[in-house]
Amino acid sequence: MYETLQPVAEDPILALMASYRRDTNSNKLDLGIGVYKDEQGQTPIMQAVSSAERLLLERETSKSYIGPAGSEGFNRLITQLVFGADHRVIGENRVVSAQTPGGCGALRIGAELLAACSPTGRIWVSDPTWANHRPLLAGAGLEIREYPYYDSAQRSIRFGEMIDSLNGAEAGDIVLLHGCCHNPTGADLEPEQWRQLAELIERRGLLPFVDIAYQGLGDGLDRDAYGVRYLAEQLPEMMVVTSCSKNFGLYRERTGALFLIGRTPAQTERAGGQLFSRIRGHYSMPPAHGGAVVETILDDTGLTALWQSELSAMRERIRYLRHRLVDRLEQVGVNGDFGHIRHQRGMFSFLGIEREQVVALRKQHSVYLVESGRFNVAGLSNGSIDAFVAALAQTVGVSPGYEMPLTSTSI
């Protein structure tokens, strides 16, 4: 039977990871895979996570199933984290939450529910968007449409064109939005733009589907959630997914959540029943450990404070790396406009270089980034920035009057 299957194209990011691992250059630099790294190039376990795991080891008395919805405590606490403890949708019993296998699991099961609600449903995604959005959503049966989002030439959001495009969406269409720290561009909507978008969504009868995978890594936990909370305040229905991979560092634990907001408590309860039924027929129920870690942290005042302190340090380090990188690029005189990197948010930005130059960085300097030019700012360190700048200078050149820096492998 398997002889009928055809080869599939290799995932570009996974292929990049494999190439990096095969590279024998001791000075190689991975700026492709989207994980947070410290100054030593490691993805550390947060102290709050380690402390929570020790508590779980002492307290946990069972490894029994936790049910399709996941842990009630996790769902309550993660809902408060995303929406704020006093948000009206919580007080009105209009939100139902499900613990999921990561943000990917939340996106896919949410998309499947939406496809069941509207078999001819269309979902609008930003151009560009995270690469895995498309297969997750289209695989559930949703038709993909695009709205303009990022202007590579101007290094800015094409907000006017975005609004014009979404004005052409039909009632019942779904709009996928990045809650903060847009992946891959790092360019986020401002509060006034969120307000204009809410008015358009309500007027056109659209349903917002917000992916907030990086809460806390942009401007802080509350400020990063502004868009989600404002839409939930203004609109009768929406869907939200979150991930604990980045802000809790629980990448391999696959911990996320899906939130449904309905017009009324009764409608929300019915939608939740449909959601849990689909979960039961899909992956049955989520893994427990990562959710238990998050629940332990958010249910303990001391661990919450420790986690927020660590998250703040991660956020400030990313901001520092953005500024230092741009400063060094300007000091060396590397050809191009890189000022946008300083002002964008989260782990990612576009360098704004050509695909051929990205390939040259990899082949000649062992610097790995996605061919679109997206790079992981958190993959840099104080020790690697100068080497990265030198590699860029040799690849794209420097302005007249500046001296070409040393080779990247000698720094």
Secondary structure by P-SEA (a helix, b strand, c coil): cccccccccccaaaaaaaaaaaccccccccccccccccccccccccaaaaaaaaaaaacccccccccccccaaaaaaaaaaaccccccccccccbbbbbcccaaaaaaaaaaaaaaacccbbbbbccccccaaaaaaaaabbbbbbcccccccccccaaaaaaaaaaaccccbbbbbcccccccccccccaaaaaaaaaaaaaabbbbbbbcccccccccccccaaaaaaaaaccccbbbbbbcccccccccccccbbbbbcccaaaaaaaaaaaaaaaaacccccccaaaaaaaaaaacaaaaaaaaaaaaaaaaaaaaaaaaaaaaaaaacccccccccccccccbbbccccaaaaaaaaacccccccccccccccccccccaaaaaaaaaaacccccccccccccccc
